[in-house]
Amino acid sequence: MSGRGEGIGAATARAGVAAAMGVVLLASLAWAAAALDRDAPDLRILLGRARPGPMALATASLLASIGFMALRWRSLLRPGPEGRPGPARLWQVLSGGQLLAHIVPGPVAELSQAAFVGRRWRLPVGEVLGAALQGRVIGMVTAAAIGAGAALGLPAAVRAEHAAMIALSAAGTLAVAAVLAGLSLRPEPWSAATRGGLAALAARLRSRGWPGAGILERVVQGIEPFARGLGQAPGGWRGRLGAVGWAMPCHATVVLAIAANCHALGAHPSGAGIAFSYGVVTAAAIAVFLMPGFELGWDAMAAGLLATAGGITLPEALVATALLRVERLGVLAFGALALVAWTGAGLPVARRAEDAEPAPATPLAARG
């Protein structure tokens, strides 16, 4: 096996350990919540009644979601001398990158997979990274729209009991979407404006001794390189619209996976509650994107919001989220191991024809 393949394999193993620790943590929280809440079902009862059929559906949905992510990224890539990477290869690269994101900050994982694609398909790494970041921003903006829209469909009882939280979450989600949309369309001007405002807010929070000041300062530090990467993305509304089109089924398959896991446990949250929780948490994930293991931060936020907006117990939400992480880890490991097998086969940089879409013929090539 090549050195590159061994590196990916080692990263896969380390990511698996990190994700397993996260799942153990979620299960421990579920056990603690069940012990404290007398009305909540016992954790052993929850796990014992988990049905394999809905869990298999959840796994298949997550597998499809990675495929839609690959198509979203591909729609933003400009064809190089040998065309664009094929969807199956991008799916494998994304799987490896998403596994890596369990142990490193999000931008490091994005850069790693962009560098891999750039080398393999002879594309400018800056453009590949810009397309990946652009795809992630589009994913967050569309998730924010889903979350804000789903807030209108929450059951009346949930809206009455948690009116302030729902209104604040929806407003905050739309604000994040507006900032991300501005960064996507005009990276440099929006970067300067956002950085200045957030830096002032972080300084004020630190002067008052608030614990969130350090996190906000790290976000401020990451905005400039993030915007610089977005600025290198190939332009064009056609690619952006295509990415929006692929983002929607990507979100839908994850929402379906969450619903299937809840159904497997005998919990029945409202569809609007699941969509609201997923949309808000996915948009808010930009706050933890710069930190190592940000994928596990998504789990913690999702479980709490799902219990509140979905109308299910906290142990049920924690176990459903832990199942989602286990299933997603399995799907990512499958794709990453396929990537290891491919790179370990000694495939040259000048790839085989089936790995890419042929580039459009130039007039000179047509005449020759």
C-alpha positions in Angstrom: 0.0 0.0 0.0 1.3 3.5 -0.8 2.3 6.0 1.8 -0.7 8.1 1.0 -3.0 5.2 1.5 -1.3 4.4 4.9 -1.8 8.0 5.9 -5.5 7.9 5.2 -5.8 4.6 6.9 -4.2 5.9 10.1 -6.4 9.0 10.0 -9.4 6.7 9.6 -8.4 4.7 12.7 -7.8 7.9 14.8 -11.1 9.4 13.7 -12.9 6.1 14.6 -11.5 6.3 18.1 -12.5 9.9 18.5 -16.0 9.2 17.2 -16.4 6.2 19.5 -15.4 8.3 22.5 -18.1 10.8 21.4 -20.7 8.0 21.2 -19.7 6.8 24.6 -20.2 10.3 26.0 -23.6 10.6 24.4 -24.7 7.3 25.8 -23.4 8.3 29.3 -25.4 11.5 29.1 -28.5 9.5 28.1 -28.0 7.2 31.0 -27.6 10.1 33.4 -30.7 11.9 32.0 -32.7 8.7 32.3 -31.6 8.2 35.9 -32.5 11.8 36.8 -35.9 11.8 35.0 -38.3 9.3 36.5 -40.7 9.7 33.5 -38.0 8.9 31.0 -37.6 5.3 29.7 -34.7 3.3 31.1 -31.6 3.3 28.7 -31.6 -0.5 28.5 -35.3 -0.4 27.5 -34.5 2.2 24.8 -31.6 0.2 23.4 -33.5 -3.1 23.7 -36.5 -1.9 21.6 -34.3 -0.4 18.8 -35.4 -2.0 15.6 -32.9 -2.8 12.9 -35.2 -2.0 9.9 -35.5 1.8 10.6 -31.8 1.8 11.5 -30.9 0.3 8.1 -33.0 3.0 6.5 -31.1 5.6 8.4 -27.8 4.2 7.3 -28.9 4.1 3.7 -30.1 7.7 3.9 -26.7 8.8 5.3 -24.9 7.0 2.5 -27.1 8.9 0.0 -26.4 12.2 1.8 -22.6 11.9 1.2 -23.4 11.2 -2.4 -25.4 14.4 -2.6 -22.6 16.3 -0.9 -20.2 15.0 -3.5 -22.5 16.2 -6.3 -22.9 19.6 -4.6 -19.1 20.0 -4.5 -18.7 18.8 -8.1 -21.2 21.3 -9.4 -18.9 24.1 -8.2 -15.7 22.7 -9.7 -14.5 24.0 -13.0 -13.4 21.3 -15.5 -9.6 21.1 -15.7 -7.4 19.7 -18.5 -8.8 16.3 -17.9 -12.4 17.1 -16.9 -13.9 17.1 -13.4 -13.6 14.3 -10.8 -16.3 11.6 -11.0 -19.0 11.7 -8.3 -17.9 8.3 -6.9 -14.3 9.4 -6.4 -15.4 12.7 -4.7 -17.7 10.6 -2.5 -14.7 8.6 -1.4 -12.6 11.8 -0.8 -15.4 13.4 1.1 -15.7 10.3 3.3 -12.0 10.5 4.2 -12.2 14.3 4.9 -15.4 14.0 7.0 -13.7 11.3 9.1 -10.6 13.5 9.5 -12.9 16.3 10.8 -13.5 14.2 13.9 -10.0 14.9 15.1 -8.9 18.2 13.4 -10.5 21.6 12.9 -12.9 21.8 9.9 -10.7 24.0 7.7 -7.8 21.5 8.1 -10.0 18.6 6.9 -11.3 20.8 4.0 -7.7 21.7 2.9 -6.6 18.1 3.1 -9.3 16.8 0.8 -8.9 19.8 -1.6 -5.1 19.2 -1.8 -5.8 15.5 -2.6 -8.3 16.4 -5.4 -6.0 19.1 -6.8 -3.1 16.7 -7.0 -5.1 13.8 -8.4 -7.0 15.7 -11.1 -4.5 18.5 -11.8 -6.7 21.2 -10.6 -5.6 24.4 -8.8 -5.8 23.6 -5.1 -7.1 27.1 -4.3 -10.0 26.7 -6.6 -10.8 23.2 -5.3 -10.7 24.5 -1.7 -12.8 27.5 -2.6 -15.4 25.3 -4.2 -15.5 23.0 -1.1 -15.9 26.0 1.2 -18.5 27.5 -1.1 -20.4 24.2 -1.0 -20.3 24.2 2.8 -21.6 27.7 3.0 -24.4 26.9 0.6 -25.3 23.9 2.7 -25.4 26.0 5.9 -27.5 28.7 4.2 -30.1 26.3 2.9 -30.2 24.4 6.2 -30.9 27.8 7.9 -33.8 28.4 5.5 -35.1 24.9 6.3 -34.8 25.5 10.1 -36.5 28.9 10.0 -39.3 27.6 7.7 -39.9 24.5 9.9 -40.3 26.8 13.0 -43.7 27.8 11.5 -44.9 24.2 11.5 -44.0 23.2 15.0 -46.8 21.9 17.1 -48.8 24.6 19.0 -47.9 23.1 22.4 -44.2 23.2 21.6 -44.4 26.8 20.3 -46.4 27.9 23.4 -43.9 26.3 25.8 -40.7 27.4 24.1 -41.8 30.5 22.3 -38.8 32.6 23.3 -36.2 29.8 22.4 -37.9 29.2 19.0 -38.0 32.8 18.1 -34.4 33.4 19.2 -33.2 30.3 17.3 -35.1 31.2 14.1 -33.9 34.8 14.2 -30.3 33.8 15.0 -30.4 31.2 12.2 -31.6 33.7 9.6 -28.9 36.2 10.8 -26.2 33.5 10.3 -27.6 32.7 6.9 -27.5 36.4 5.9 -23.8 36.7 7.0 -22.8 33.5 5.2 -24.7 34.5 2.0 -22.8 37.8 2.1 -19.5 36.0 2.5 -20.4 33.7 -0.3 -21.3 36.5 -2.8 -18.7 39.1 -1.7 -16.1 37.5 0.4 -13.6 40.3 1.0 -15.9 43.2 1.8 -18.1 41.1 4.1 -15.0 39.6 5.7 -13.7 43.1 6.8 -17.1 44.2 8.1 -17.9 41.0 9.9 -14.5 40.7 11.4 -14.6 44.3 12.8 -18.0 43.9 14.4 -17.3 40.5 16.0 -13.9 41.7 17.2 -15.6 44.6 19.1 -18.2 42.2 20.5 -15.5 39.7 21.6 -13.5 42.5 23.4 -16.6 43.7 25.2 -17.4 40.1 26.3 -13.8 39.6 27.5 -13.9 42.8 29.5 -17.0 41.6 31.3 -15.5 38.1 32.0 -17.9 36.2 29.8 -16.7 32.6 29.0 -17.8 32.8 25.3 -15.3 35.5 24.5 -12.5 33.1 23.7 -14.6 31.1 21.3 -15.7 34.3 19.5 -12.1 35.5 19.2 -11.2 32.2 17.5 -14.1 32.7 15.1 -12.8 36.2 14.3 -9.3 34.8 13.6 -10.8 32.3 11.2 -13.0 34.6 9.2 -10.2 36.1 7.1 -8.7 32.8 5.8 -12.2 31.4 5.4 -13.2 34.4 3.2 -9.9 34.2 1.3 -10.6 30.6 0.5 -14.2 31.5 -0.7 -12.7 34.2 -2.9 -10.8 31.5 -4.9 -14.0 29.6 -5.8 -14.8 29.5 -9.5 -17.5 32.1 -10.1 -20.8 31.5 -11.9 -24.5 31.4 -10.9 -25.1 28.2 -12.7 -22.7 26.3 -10.4 -24.2 28.0 -7.3 -27.7 27.1 -8.3 -26.7 23.6 -9.0 -25.1 23.4 -5.5 -28.4 24.7 -4.0 -30.3 22.0 -5.9 -28.0 19.2 -4.6 -28.0 20.6 -1.0 -31.7 20.2 -0.6 -31.8 16.4 -1.0 -28.7 16.2 1.1 -30.5 17.8 4.0 -33.7 15.8 3.3 -31.8 12.5 3.6 -30.2 13.4 7.0 -33.6 14.5 8.3 -35.0 11.2 7.2 -32.1 9.4 9.0 -32.9 11.2 12.2 -36.6 10.4 11.9 -35.8 6.7 11.2 -33.6 6.4 14.3 -36.3 8.0 16.5 -38.8 5.6 15.0 -36.5 2.7 15.7 -36.5 3.7 19.4 -40.3 4.1 19.5 -40.1 7.9 19.7 -42.2 9.9 17.4 -41.1 13.6 17.2 -42.9 15.8 14.8 -41.4 16.2 11.3 -41.2 20.0 11.8 -39.4 19.5 15.1 -36.8 17.3 13.4 -36.3 19.7 10.5 -36.2 22.7 12.8 -33.6 21.1 15.1 -31.5 19.9 12.1 -31.6 23.2 10.3 -30.8 25.4 13.3 -27.9 23.1 14.4 -26.4 22.7 11.0 -26.4 26.5 10.4 -25.0 27.1 13.9 -22.2 24.6 13.3 -20.2 27.4 11.8 -19.4 28.4 15.5 -17.6 25.1 16.1 -16.3 24.5 12.5 -12.9 25.9 13.5 -12.4 23.6 16.4 -11.1 20.0 16.5 -13.8 17.4 16.4 -16.5 19.9 15.5 -18.6 16.9 14.2 -19.1 15.8 17.8 -20.2 19.4 18.8 -23.0 19.1 16.3 -24.2 15.9 18.1 -24.4 17.7 21.4 -26.4 20.6 20.0 -28.7 18.4 18.0 -29.7 16.2 20.9 -30.6 19.1 23.1 -32.7 20.9 20.5 -34.3 17.7 19.3 -35.6 16.9 22.8 -37.0 20.4 23.1 -38.5 21.0 19.7 -39.3 17.4 18.8 -41.3 16.7 22.0 -39.4 13.6 23.0 -37.4 12.8 26.1 -33.7 13.8 26.4 -32.5 10.2 26.7 -34.4 9.3 23.5 -32.8 12.3 21.7 -29.3 11.4 23.0 -29.6 7.8 22.0 -31.1 8.7 18.5 -28.1 11.1 18.0 -25.6 8.5 19.2 -27.1 6.0 16.7 -26.8 8.6 14.0 -23.1 9.1 14.8 -22.4 5.3 14.7 -24.2 4.9 11.4 -22.5 8.0 9.9 -19.1 6.7 11.1 -19.8 3.4 9.4 -20.7 5.0 6.2 -17.7 7.3 6.2 -15.4 4.4 7.1 -16.7 2.5 4.1 -16.0 5.4 1.8 -12.6 6.1 3.3 -11.5 2.4 3.1 -12.6 2.5 -0.6 -10.3 5.5 -1.0 -7.5 3.7 0.7 -7.9 0.7 -1.6 -7.9 3.0 -4.6 -4.8 5.0 -3.6 -3.1 1.9 -2.5 -3.5 0.3 -5.9 -0.8 2.5 -7.3 -3.1 4.5 -9.5 -1.0 7.2 -11.3 -1.8 10.9 -11.1 -2.9 10.7 -14.7 -6.1 8.9 -13.8 -8.0 6.2 -15.5 -10.8 7.4 -17.8 -13.6 6.2 -15.6 -12.5 8.5 -12.7 -13.4 11.7 -14.5 -15.9 13.3 -16.8 -14.2 14.0 -20.1 -13.4 17.7 -20.7 -15.2 19.5 -23.5 -13.4 19.2 -26.8 -11.7 22.5 -27.9 -12.0 23.6 -31.6 -8.3 22.6 -32.1 -9.0 19.1 -30.7 -12.1 18.8 -32.9 -10.1 19.6 -36.0 -7.3 17.2 -35.0 
